[in-house]
Amino acid sequence: VTVVPVTMMLDLKAAASAFGAKKATMADPKAAERSTGYVVGGISPLGQKKRLATVLDAEAASEETLLVSGGRRGFDVQLTPAELVAVLDATVAPIGRTDLHH
């Protein structure tokens, strides 16, 4: 699971590195729904069917508070980056990129 600011795109190479893998790809939407128990557009890093490794983007981690999906489209949960990291035992790494044409 990755969490990046809405102003950024996920850098798959950086994400793979953060997870200690050679390569990363986006999950198939149906597989993501089965794995998390949530519908695409409302997939939350919180309360998934089983705990998955999570990486929070370093830029997002520097914010005062974050809004993450609460498990339904249009429903968000506000918490601090430290709370998100603690609840999910998440890693913080630079996994977002701003060059949207890469």
N, C-alpha and C positions, 0 to 999 in steps of 0.2 A: 504494500500500500504506500502510495506517495501523496504528500500534501504540498502543493505549490500555490503561490498567490495567483489570483485570477488574471493578473496582468502579465503573467509569465506562461511559458510552455514547459512541459517536462522535457528535460534533456535525457534521453534514454541511455546514452553512454555514461553520463554522470550517475544516473540511477543504478545502472548495473554495477558500477564501481562502488557505490555506497552500500550495495547489498553483497559485495564480494563476488559478483558474477562476471562472466565474460561478456554477456549480452542480455539486454532486456527488451521486451516488446509489450505493447499495450494488450491487455486481456481482451478476449472476445467478449462483447457485451453480455451475451447470454451466460457465458461461463462466469463472468464477474457477478451477475445476479444470483446464480446458483451458489457461488462461493460465499458471498457476503450476506445473502438474504434480503438485499435491497434492490430497488429498481434503478436502472441507469438514469442519471439525472438527480438521484437522491441518495447515491451511495455515500454512506458516512464512514469515516475511519473508526467511529465508535460503535460498540455493540454488535460487531459482526458475528456470524455463526461460530467462527473459530478465530482466535487471535492470530493475525498475520503480522510478519515483520513490517514495520512502518518507518518511513524516512520523511522527516519534515524539512522542507527547504530552509537553508540558512537565513535567507532574507526574510522569510515569514517568521522565523524564530526570533528575529530582532524587533518584531512589532509588539506593541503594548498588549493588544488582544487580537484574537482570531475569531472568525466566523467559519465554522465547518458545517457541512450538511448534518442535519439531525435525523436523517433516515427517510425523509420524504421530500419530494420536490417542493421548494419554497419554505422549508422549515430548517432554520439554522440554529446552531448552538454557539454561544459566545464563551470563550475561555482564554486563558493566557497560554502562550507557547509552553511555558513550564508545566502547566496543568496537562496539556495535551501530551507532552513528552512523558510525564509521570504516569498518566493513565494508560498509555499505550506502550510504555517502555520503548519509546521511539528513539531513533538516531537522528541527529541534525547534520545535514550535509548540503553543499551547494548543488542542488539537482534541477534548478529552474534556469531558464534562459529567456532573455528578453528579445532576442532577434527572431521574430516570428516567421521569417522567411528562410530559415536555415534548413 
